[in-house]
Amino acid sequence: MNTCSKTHKVTATLRDDGDIDIHINSDCQKIQDYGKRLERITAMDAMDFSSSKVNAPEIRGDISPQCLITSAIFDVAWMELGMLSKNLCKKVKE
C-alpha cells in the first residue's frame, strides 16, 4: 500500500550477539535520517511493538504516523529472527 511517492528498501542482518543491524535505503530525507538513528535493534525491539526502539519518539523524529517504514522494519527483523517466512514474503514481493 503506497501512501506517498517515496520508496524505501529495508534490509536486516542478524548479528552473532543476537542484535539486528538495520539498513534503510530511501529517497526520503526524513527516512534517511531515521535510518541513521536506527542502525541496530535487539530481538526484544522486534517483538515488543509498544516499547520498541523502532517506535521511540527520539528515534522516529517527525516521521508521519502513516509512513509504513516501521512495518517494514518489523517485517525484516521478524524474517531474520525466523518468526516470519521469507518464502511467503517473496511471494508477496511489495
C-alpha angles and dihedrals in degrees: 000000000000115000097172140013094259125105126216130185118193125193128183131197123194111227126214089249091058096254121121125232112218122204121185124192112189143154089220115092092209091055092045089055091046090052091054090054093046107050098136136023134182126238088254089056087057094048105038106060098181097053098029122132085229089070099036110128093228089055099039094048112178098339111144116252088234093061111112095209094103091054089051091051092051091047095052092043091051090050091052090049092050093245095115126044113250090202092055091050092049089057091055093042099178 
